[in-house]
Amino acid sequence: MAHALLISDLHLPLTASPLRDRFAQFLAGPARAASSLYILGDLFEVWIGDDAGLAEYGIERACLRALTRAGVPVYFQHGNRDFLVGAEFAAATGVEVLSDPCTVELGGVRTLLSHGDRWCTDDAAYQRWRRFSRNGLVQGVYRALPRGWRERFAGTVRARSDAVKQYKPADIMDVNDGAIRAAFRAHGVTRMIHGHTHRPGTHDYDLDGRACRRHVIADWRPDRCEALRADGAGVQRLPIG
């Protein structure tokens, strides 16, 4: 049966890692049998620009290119770690960059796809940073900086973010129920798939008499790597490796 695979939040590091090996094996294995692959953000732990990222993640670039050349369409949405992935990455890999959110048809069901961080609206400080970091002018200035400056700035931002998270209530970093319901209504869908929260699960809603379902993709860890498989039978979790 024709099926799509969806993954998110691999957070592949710059250094050698079993996760990077697992991703390469996934692209050469299960992904080859899919009708399409959707990567919903945070594939990379850090991406300071295509000039640096394509060199640092050369293996992933080659594996993605091999998959798209084999005829499997690959789609990518920006996450909060790799929102600077750009046109050079798309050209080098054959991957198509999607807007966030976007609606696609999976297994005959119109489905809303997103990284998911846009719906964490209870975290006002993060949403301010998100708006600032997604600004085209800001990104242009950042890309124009010398690579060393970009690396230091990105390292500082990551360290500050990790420190702040320790003091935030867990619920504030999850999606807001009202924002999710509004998204279902605004896009006229009954199914939503996203990542970001690292809280894999399936959530059901009754919205205006419509049965709606939200699937949260699992982040990848050394002891747990999985994808979502979407086909005419619905959505299932697929262990990887």
N, C-alpha and C positions, 0 to 999 in steps of 0.2 A: 504494500500500500504506500502511495506517495506520502511523504511526510516532511515537515520542517523541523529543524532542531534549533533551540534557542539556549544561549548561555549568557552569563553576566558575571561580573565581579570576580574575575580570575586574579586580578592584581598581580600580574606577572612581574617579578622583580628584575632589576637590571643585571644581577649576578646569576650564575648558573643555579638552577633550582629544579627539583622533581616536578614542580608544577609546569615549568616550561617544557620539560620532556613529555609530560602527560598531554599537554595541549598539542604538541607536534604529533603525537601518536593519535590523538583524537581527529586531527585534520586529515591524517593519512588513512584513518580507519573508518569509524562510524560516520563522519561527516561526508565521506565519499558516496555513501548510500542515500543521503538526504536529497530532497528536491530543492532545498534551500537552507542556509544557515544564517541565523540572526544573532549578532553580538550586541547585547544591550548595555554597553558601557563598562568602563573600568576593566577592560581587557588588560591594560598596562597599569602598573603601580605609579609610574610617572612618565609623562610625555611632555617635554619642554619645547617641542617643535619637530616638524618632519625631518629637518636637517640632522638632528641628533638621534631621534627615535628610530629612523630607518636603519641607521648604522648599529645602534645599541641592540635593537631587536631584529637583527638580520635573519636569524633562523625563522622567526615567526613571519617575517615578510616573505621569505621564500616559500614557506609552507602554505600561506594564504594564497600566494600567486599560483602555486601548483594546483590548489583546490579549484580556484576560479577557472584556470585553464582546462581543468578536467570537466568543466561544464556545470559546476555547482555554483549558483549565485550566492554571494555572501553580502550581507547587509550589516552596517555598523551604526550604532548611535553613540553619541558622546556620553561619557560618564563624568563624575566630578574629579577624576584623576587624569583622564585623557581627553579633555575637551579641546586640546590644541591639535588633535589629529586633523590633518587637512588634505588638500588636493593632491599633494605629492604622495602621501600615503595611499590614497585611492588609486592613483595612476600606477604606483609600483606594485600593488597587490591585486588590482582588479576588483576591489571591494567598493560597494556603493554606500556612501554616507547618507543616512536618513535623517530627517528632521525629528525632533522630539517635542511632543508625542507625534506618532503617525498611526494611521489605520491601515491594516492589511487584511487580506483574506487568508485564513489558515484552516485547512480542512473544511472549507465551505462556511466558516464562521468569521464575520467581520470582527477583528480583534484590535484593540488599542495597545500599542507597544510604547514603552518609555523606559528610560533608565530608572526613573522613580523618584529622584531627589526633588523634583519640582513640587511633589505633593507632600513633602515634609514641612508643611507650612507653620507648624508650631515652633520650629527653630528659626526665629526671626533673624538672628545674627547670620546663620548660614545662608538664608535666602538673600540677604543683602550682599554677601560675598558672591553668591551665585550670579546675581544680576550684574555685579561689577566685573567678574571674571569672564562672562559671556559677551561683554560689550566688544564690538568689532574694533573700535579705536584702541581700547586697552590692549586687546590681543595683538594688534598691529605694532604697537609700541614695544610690547614685550618680545615679540619675535625679532624685532630689530636690534635687541640688546646682544652683546657678545655672549657666546655660549656659557662661559664661566659665570657670568652674572646671572643668567637664567637658572643655572644649576643651583647656585647659592640661594637665590630667591625661592625656588621651588622647595628646597630642603628646609628653609625656614618656615614656609607655609605649612608643610607637612608636619613638622615638629610641633608647631603651635596648634594645629588642628588636633593632633593626637593628645596633646596636653589638655585642651579644652574639653574633649570628649569624656575625660575621666570624671569631670564634675557635672556633666549634663545628665538629667534624668533620662532613663532609657526610652521612655515613651516619647520624649520630645524629638528623638531621632527617627521615629517611625512615621509612616504616612498619616496624614490627618483624615479622619473618616469623612468629614464634610467635603474635603477637596476631592477625595475619591468618588463620592457620590455625584459631585458636580461634573467631574470628568466623564463619568458614565453617561450622564444626561446630555452634556454638551456635544459628545461625539456620537450619540445614538447607538452605542454598542452594548452588548451583553457580556462581553469577555474582555478582560484586561490582563496583560502580562508585563511585569516589571522586575527589576532587581533592586540594587542599592542598599536595602535595609539589612541584608545578611540574616533575614528571618524567613527562610523558606516555608511556604505554606499555601493553603488554598482557602479562600474566604468567600462566602456566599452572601448575597444581598437581595432584598426585595425592594425594587425601585419602581414605584408607580405601576405595580402589578407585573413588572418584568423580573424574571429570575436572572440575576447577574452573578458572574463569578470572577474573582481576581486571583491570579496565580503569581506567587512571588518566587523568582528563580533563586536557587541556592548559590552562595558564593563558593569558590573552590578552596579546599583545604587539603593538606597532605593525606588526611584520612577520609576525605569525602569530596569527590568530584562528580558532578552530574549535569545533565542537560534536561530541558523539557522537550518532549516529542509531541508535536501537534499534527493530527491527521483527522480523517473523517470520523474516527471513533472517539475523538476528544483529545485531552492533554494528559500525558503520563510523564512520570519522572524516570529518567534513564541514567543509571549509574555508569560512570566512565572509568575504564581501567580495571 
